């Protein structure tokens, strides 16, 4: 059962990040607009320097979605598993903070997690992040089970 849960977690998280990234990659300008919203809110609520990131939103959007897709693929093929899981954990903790803050204070009403393909309320998005965090913790705690397909020298 433990091995099944590990494999399910790996495939579920990997596929979800790939799908999310590819949907947003289809509309990088829409993703950039979402990032601009977050930067504006954070520049007003936390630190005014976030306003300086707004002009670079498109660059951040492209980097973010490519990062999601690459990490999702790396997770599926067990490539640099420990690094992939750690980076995905960092991403999901960051996204969880964003979505919780947006939901609790009603700041950004659509997270843009799946572009225009699937609209989630901030609380739904936070719930999705908590589910992903649960599965990522399973992967993190059981990293030794990951067998790389690249283990033999090529």
Backbone bond lengths (Angstrom), bond angles and torsions (degrees), N, CA, C in turn:
res aa  C-N    CA-C-N  psi(-1)  N-CA   C-N-CA  omega(-1)  CA-C   N-CA-C  phi
1 X - - - 1.456 - - 1.527 111.20 -
2 X 1.343 115.36 -39.23 1.459 119.80 -179.35 1.533 110.89 -63.40
3 X 1.336 116.15 -41.53 1.462 120.34 179.53 1.529 110.59 -66.39
4 X 1.340 116.68 -39.96 1.461 120.64 178.16 1.525 110.55 -62.01
5 X 1.324 116.91 -45.00 1.470 121.02 -179.76 1.530 110.74 -63.21
6 X 1.324 116.42 -38.91 1.457 120.52 177.26 1.528 110.77 -63.02
7 X 1.326 116.64 -49.53 1.463 120.57 -178.81 1.536 111.43 -65.19
8 X 1.324 116.58 -41.02 1.466 119.98 177.12 1.520 110.20 -60.82
9 X 1.333 116.80 -44.89 1.470 121.38 -179.28 1.521 110.61 -60.82
10 X 1.316 115.80 -44.81 1.462 121.05 -178.83 1.529 111.09 -61.42
11 X 1.315 116.25 -47.04 1.466 120.41 -178.30 1.528 110.70 -70.34
12 X 1.323 117.16 -44.61 1.465 121.38 -179.08 1.528 111.45 -59.41
13 X 1.327 116.71 -50.96 1.471 120.66 -178.27 1.528 110.04 -66.34
14 X 1.318 117.75 -45.02 1.464 120.70 -179.76 1.521 112.55 -59.33
15 X 1.328 116.46 -48.48 1.466 120.59 -179.43 1.525 110.78 -64.84
16 X 1.323 117.08 -41.91 1.466 119.64 -179.40 1.525 111.76 -62.50
17 X 1.324 117.69 -42.00 1.466 120.07 178.17 1.525 111.37 -67.79
18 X 1.317 117.74 -37.18 1.469 120.50 178.11 1.524 110.18 -65.17
19 X 1.316 116.65 -47.84 1.476 120.34 179.91 1.522 110.60 -61.47
20 X 1.316 116.63 -47.14 1.462 120.77 179.91 1.527 110.89 -59.15
21 X 1.322 116.24 -45.10 1.460 120.50 -179.78 1.514 112.92 -65.50
22 X 1.336 116.61 -43.77 1.466 119.65 -178.64 1.530 111.90 -66.74
23 X 1.324 117.00 -37.20 1.469 119.87 177.41 1.523 109.86 -63.40
24 X 1.327 116.65 -44.41 1.469 120.03 -179.76 1.526 111.24 -71.77
25 X 1.327 116.90 -30.01 1.457 120.33 178.32 1.523 110.89 -67.55
26 X 1.312 116.54 -26.68 1.454 122.29 176.63 1.531 111.61 -66.62
27 X 1.330 116.77 -26.08 1.467 121.87 -179.89 1.532 109.53 -137.60
28 X 1.337 117.64 71.90 1.461 119.16 -177.69 1.528 113.03 -64.95
29 X 1.327 117.43 -27.12 1.465 119.48 179.05 1.527 109.99 -69.12
30 X 1.339 116.41 -39.79 1.466 119.79 176.08 1.520 111.31 -62.63
31 X 1.321 116.36 -40.43 1.461 120.63 177.44 1.529 110.17 -65.22
32 X 1.324 116.69 -39.46 1.468 120.81 178.15 1.530 110.93 -63.35
33 X 1.324 116.69 -39.86 1.471 120.45 178.10 1.524 110.15 -62.21
34 X 1.349 117.26 -41.14 1.465 121.12 177.07 1.525 110.58 -61.57
35 X 1.346 116.42 -44.23 1.465 119.83 178.49 1.524 111.17 -62.37
36 X 1.326 116.42 -38.70 1.465 120.16 177.05 1.524 110.94 -58.33
37 X 1.342 116.09 -41.48 1.469 119.84 178.24 1.527 110.73 -59.65
38 X 1.324 115.65 -47.04 1.465 119.25 179.38 1.533 111.10 -63.35
39 X 1.332 117.43 -43.27 1.460 120.45 179.52 1.526 111.11 -61.13
40 X 1.339 117.02 -40.70 1.468 120.55 178.40 1.521 111.03 -62.95
41 X 1.332 116.67 -47.04 1.462 120.78 179.99 1.524 109.93 -60.92
42 X 1.330 117.43 -46.56 1.458 120.05 -178.24 1.520 112.31 -68.60
43 X 1.326 117.46 -31.75 1.464 118.49 177.96 1.523 110.69 -68.99
44 X 1.310 117.14 -30.56 1.466 120.49 178.20 1.527 111.99 -82.17
45 X 1.329 116.78 -37.42 1.458 120.49 -172.73 1.528 115.18 -94.36
46 X 1.326 117.69 -26.35 1.462 119.74 -174.09 1.518 113.71 -121.19
47 X 1.314 115.25 -64.23 1.456 119.23 -169.79 1.523 108.09 -147.52
48 X 1.303 117.65 121.21 1.464 121.75 -173.26 1.534 113.27 -62.45
49 X 1.331 118.05 -17.80 1.467 120.49 -179.33 1.527 112.08 -65.88
50 X 1.328 117.81 -19.56 1.468 119.91 177.06 1.526 110.98 -60.15
51 X 1.310 117.78 -26.46 1.469 121.20 178.73 1.529 111.05 -62.41
52 X 1.317 117.14 -28.45 1.466 120.55 179.41 1.524 112.52 -72.57
53 X 1.320 116.98 -14.91 1.462 121.02 179.16 1.527 112.16 -84.39
54 X 1.325 117.01 -17.29 1.467 120.84 -175.98 1.528 112.61 -56.21
55 X 1.343 120.23 -45.65 1.475 118.64 179.80 1.533 113.90 -62.89
56 X 1.321 117.38 -21.41 1.468 120.92 -179.13 1.526 112.17 -98.38
57 X 1.322 117.93 15.04 1.466 121.60 -175.98 1.524 113.04 -57.89
58 X 1.315 117.44 -39.93 1.463 119.73 -179.62 1.525 111.27 -64.20
59 X 1.311 116.98 -40.87 1.470 120.31 177.79 1.532 110.37 -63.30
60 X 1.335 115.74 -45.37 1.463 119.65 178.25 1.528 110.92 -62.35
61 X 1.329 116.81 -37.88 1.458 120.91 -179.47 1.527 110.64 -62.88
62 X 1.309 117.10 -47.22 1.465 120.81 -179.35 1.524 110.29 -64.48
63 X 1.322 117.15 -44.33 1.465 120.65 179.11 1.522 110.48 -61.53
64 X 1.319 116.98 -43.47 1.461 121.37 -178.62 1.523 111.90 -62.44
65 X 1.323 117.13 -47.15 1.470 118.61 -176.74 1.532 111.74 -70.83
66 X 1.313 117.90 -36.12 1.465 120.01 175.80 1.531 109.35 -65.07
67 X 1.316 116.41 -40.98 1.465 122.30 177.51 1.531 110.03 -59.12
68 X 1.328 117.69 -45.00 1.464 121.60 179.32 1.527 111.09 -61.18
69 X 1.320 117.06 -46.68 1.464 120.86 -177.64 1.530 110.51 -66.12
70 X 1.316 117.26 -46.38 1.470 121.02 -178.81 1.528 110.72 -62.66
71 X 1.331 117.13 -43.75 1.470 119.29 179.27 1.527 111.39 -67.03
72 X 1.326 117.18 -36.80 1.464 120.15 176.52 1.516 111.62 -62.54
73 X 1.322 116.88 -43.97 1.469 121.29 178.22 1.532 110.10 -65.63
74 X 1.317 116.48 -43.94 1.472 120.13 179.31 1.524 110.76 -59.26
75 X 1.318 116.16 -38.72 1.464 120.07 178.90 1.534 110.61 -66.53
76 X 1.313 116.84 -41.89 1.473 120.40 -179.15 1.517 112.64 -64.63
77 X 1.325 116.79 -36.94 1.470 119.19 -177.72 1.531 112.29 -99.22
78 X 1.332 116.37 8.17 1.479 122.27 179.37 1.518 112.62 58.55
79 X 1.289 117.75 34.60 1.466 120.93 178.46 1.521 109.12 -87.08
80 X 1.338 116.37 123.71 1.468 122.59 -177.95 1.527 109.56 45.88
81 X 1.311 113.49 55.82 1.463 122.21 -170.17 1.528 112.51 -55.30
82 X 1.317 117.00 -48.42 1.470 120.09 -176.84 1.531 110.44 -61.03
83 X 1.319 117.10 -45.99 1.464 120.78 178.68 1.529 110.91 -63.25
84 X 1.328 116.86 -43.64 1.465 121.25 -179.95 1.522 111.36 -60.60
85 X 1.326 116.42 -46.89 1.468 120.18 -179.77 1.523 110.60 -64.53
86 X 1.325 117.39 -42.38 1.466 120.12 179.66 1.530 111.53 -63.16
87 X 1.323 117.25 -41.95 1.467 120.19 178.57 1.526 111.17 -67.72
88 X 1.332 117.02 -40.08 1.463 119.89 177.31 1.525 111.33 -65.70
89 X 1.324 116.88 -38.10 1.470 120.16 175.56 1.523 110.93 -61.68
90 X 1.326 116.35 -44.28 1.469 119.79 178.55 1.532 110.36 -61.88
91 X 1.330 116.27 -42.96 1.468 120.37 178.58 1.520 111.48 -61.13
92 X 1.329 116.83 -46.67 1.456 119.39 -174.93 1.521 111.46 -71.75
93 X 1.319 118.34 -32.54 1.464 120.05 174.80 1.527 109.53 -65.25
94 X 1.322 116.55 -42.76 1.465 120.94 177.09 1.529 110.99 -62.54
95 X 1.340 116.71 -48.29 1.471 120.37 179.19 1.528 111.11 -62.76
96 X 1.335 117.00 -36.48 1.464 120.49 178.88 1.520 110.73 -62.92
97 X 1.321 116.02 -41.60 1.468 119.41 176.51 1.530 109.82 -61.07
98 X 1.339 116.40 -47.00 1.470 120.07 -179.71 1.516 111.62 -58.55
99 X 1.330 116.14 -49.27 1.458 119.29 -175.34 1.525 111.77 -70.13
100 X 1.335 117.55 -36.88 1.463 119.06 176.85 1.524 110.27 -64.43
101 X 1.313 116.25 -46.40 1.459 120.20 -179.98 1.530 110.85 -60.13
102 X 1.327 115.73 -43.93 1.468 120.55 178.77 1.525 111.47 -62.99
103 X 1.328 116.00 -41.83 1.465 120.06 -178.34 1.525 111.28 -71.07
104 X 1.306 116.53 -48.23 1.463 120.69 -174.70 1.529 111.81 -65.77
105 X 1.330 116.52 -41.26 1.461 120.28 -177.41 1.533 113.18 -102.08
106 X 1.346 116.01 5.72 1.466 122.07 178.30 1.530 111.60 52.24
107 X 1.314 116.36 54.78 1.468 121.84 -175.70 1.526 112.69 -93.76
108 X 1.321 117.47 -63.81 1.466 122.03 179.33 1.522 105.87 -111.27
109 X 1.327 117.10 119.80 1.466 120.31 -169.95 1.524 114.44 -84.18
110 X 1.319 118.98 -13.51 1.465 122.24 176.39 1.523 107.22 -137.69
111 X 1.327 115.74 120.72 1.467 119.41 -174.54 1.524 112.73 -70.62
112 X 1.316 118.09 -26.53 1.457 120.58 -177.03 1.511 112.76 76.82
113 X 1.323 117.44 18.34 1.465 121.96 -176.71 1.521 113.08 -58.64
114 X 1.320 115.93 -35.50 1.457 120.86 179.72 1.521 110.69 -122.92
115 X 1.328 115.90 33.60 1.461 121.22 179.41 1.514 110.79 57.71
116 X 1.325 115.78 -139.33 1.460 120.86 178.11 1.526 112.13 -89.78
117 X 1.335 117.67 -3.50 1.462 121.22 -176.98 1.524 112.16 -70.10
118 X 1.319 116.97 -34.48 1.461 121.62 -177.95 1.520 108.48 -146.33
119 X 1.312 115.98 113.30 1.465 120.76 179.70 1.528 108.99 -88.59
120 X 1.311 115.64 126.32 1.454 121.48 177.37 1.518 109.21 -118.53
121 X 1.319 116.21 139.23 1.463 119.68 172.20 1.530 107.18 -70.90
122 X 1.315 117.74 163.18 1.472 118.57 178.11 1.534 113.00 -57.58
123 X 1.339 117.84 -38.60 1.464 118.96 179.68 1.524 111.39 -70.35
124 X 1.327 118.22 -36.85 1.463 120.32 175.25 1.519 110.44 -63.90
125 X 1.305 115.91 -41.41 1.463 120.51 179.23 1.526 110.91 -64.45
126 X 1.327 116.59 -40.87 1.463 120.29 177.65 1.529 110.01 -63.45
127 X 1.335 116.90 -40.76 1.464 120.55 176.91 1.519 111.46 -61.71
128 X 1.335 116.36 -42.46 1.471 121.24 177.00 1.527 109.81 -60.12
129 X 1.327 116.37 -42.73 1.466 120.14 179.15 1.523 111.98 -64.01
130 X 1.328 117.52 -36.51 1.468 120.57 178.92 1.535 110.30 -68.61
131 X 1.321 117.06 -37.88 1.471 120.49 176.47 1.528 109.63 -64.43
132 X 1.336 116.99 -45.67 1.464 120.07 177.63 1.531 111.16 -62.00
133 X 1.328 116.84 -39.66 1.458 120.71 178.41 1.522 110.57 -61.53
134 X 1.327 117.05 -41.37 1.466 121.75 177.73 1.538 110.25 -57.65
135 X 1.330 116.39 -49.74 1.470 119.89 -178.69 1.529 111.80 -68.77
136 X 1.310 117.44 -34.26 1.468 119.67 177.48 1.528 111.39 -68.95
137 X 1.304 117.51 -33.98 1.469 119.94 176.17 1.531 110.02 -65.56
138 X 1.329 116.89 -39.13 1.474 120.11 175.18 1.528 109.85 -58.85
139 X 1.328 116.49 -44.97 1.470 120.17 179.22 1.526 111.08 -64.68
140 X 1.314 116.32 -41.81 1.462 121.17 -178.91 1.530 111.38 -62.85
141 X 1.321 115.97 -43.93 1.468 120.27 -177.28 1.531 112.95 -73.53
142 X 1.324 116.98 -18.43 1.471 120.76 -176.70 1.525 111.82 -120.30
143 X 1.304 117.36 34.13 1.465 121.82 -176.34 1.520 113.43 -58.13
144 X 1.312 117.23 -28.87 1.464 120.56 -176.82 1.523 112.46 -67.56
145 X 1.341 117.03 -16.96 1.461 120.42 178.93 1.520 112.49 -76.80
146 X 1.308 117.12 -16.87 1.473 120.91 -175.71 1.519 109.68 -72.00
147 X 1.301 115.32 125.44 1.468 121.69 177.25 1.528 107.61 -113.40
148 X 1.302 115.96 117.70 1.460 120.42 -178.49 1.521 110.99 -72.35
149 X 1.323 115.96 140.43 1.464 119.07 174.87 1.523 109.95 -77.05
150 X 1.316 116.66 -6.97 1.463 121.65 -179.97 1.517 111.10 -106.24
151 X 1.323 118.06 24.54 1.471 120.48 -174.34 1.534 112.92 -71.38
152 X 1.323 118.02 -30.33 1.458 118.59 178.61 1.525 109.25 -90.02
153 X 1.348 117.08 146.15 1.454 119.54 -178.88 1.532 111.63 -64.84
154 X 1.270 115.72 140.01 1.472 121.11 -178.34 1.523 108.75 -95.91
